[in-house]
């Protein structure tokens, strides 16, 4: 937090993306808790609806929609709140509201009241997504963004692995209501560790920065106009368009493979369902190991930034790893593909987040992140029925290869779209020169 001495404002001391900085270490703990809660709460929610209230498939589908729908609809609008109040404030509010909603689900007396609480929790989570994307730019220096994004990406992988495990243990040993209460406590832990974080001032745009320079953000906009501000910013900046396209391609392939992988494990490898879970664990291990090593590699090779060619390579590699993991009849090769997929996925998202944070217009990062997040969520929702239809038409392995090719094609188009555009290159050069001049 800023300190005042003799009427003079002393800038906040930036956080270092290292376990040696206790503030960042606590942030990693809090973000991990948030991701674990998100995964665990979704599984506990569906189990509660099915086993406690006896919901039929249609009822469970409605409950799942109440949980997952609000972030898809609201994230494009809540990004404006992040730009206005700051990412730390919005994360604290989002986690606190999520905790309240979890407690509400724990005392639900009917399926209808459970669905209402699921809607509330989904709305609270929509506050967190743009804020999480914008937070690193307000707590670390520009040169540390890649390291910060890489380590924060590890928390998402931890949640994906530990969340379902925590849910299963809590449901088996303590029951559904206690599981919701435990989720609420962990959400509050995530909110508390954010309080001591410093908040750096928004960076100023260099003068004469060209067409991408922006005026000071204007607030009090309508919900629709708030979303349009982010959409227009993405449409005007080729680099942001490339990031959105690449992320949509990778998330499409990832979502589609949620349908492909269980079928592949059963019909091609002839393995039980537990084998599919082990493949997911291999992907998680690859993601965690890479997230921990990437900051070390970044320090040893200072020239690594977050160029578009690396973003393209990450997207293409995700597609190739997906093809490797489902294009073989050998279990060991499938394990290798799953592990490599985790590696490539972590590098891609760390680079994509860093590039987004550097290219987004000053004061609009929350709205830009919200629009891209909405596009991702919509793409992922569409990918699963598309995958099922494609497999029914062309077969399992040919369909898997076609779906993996989506990420490869998105990466290639991303590079072609930016490589010949002088605006993006000149903006990157101006930004780098300004950062060096103001250190």
Secondary structure, DSSP 8 states (H G I E B T S, - for coil): --EEETTEEE------SSTTSHHHHHHHHHHHHHHHHHHHHHHHHHHIIIIIS---HHHHHHHHHHHHHHHHHHHHHHHHHHHHH-HHHHHHHHHHHHHHHHHHHHT--SHHHHHHHHHHHHHHHHHHHHHHHHHHHHHS-GGGHHHHHHHHHHHHHHHHHHHHHHHHHHHHHT-HHHHHHHHHHHHHHHHHTTTT----------TT-GGG-------S--HHHHHHHHHHHHHH-HHHHHHHHHHHHHHHHHHHHHHHHHHHHHHTS---HHHHHHHHHHHHHHHHHHHHHHHHHHHHSTT----HHHHHHHHHHHHHHHHHHHS-S-HHHHHHHHHHHHHHHHHHHHHHHHHHHHHS-TT-HHHHHHHHHHHHHHHHHHHHHHHHHHHHHH-HHHHHHHHHHHHHHHHHHHHHHHHT-HHHHHHHHHHHHHHHHT-
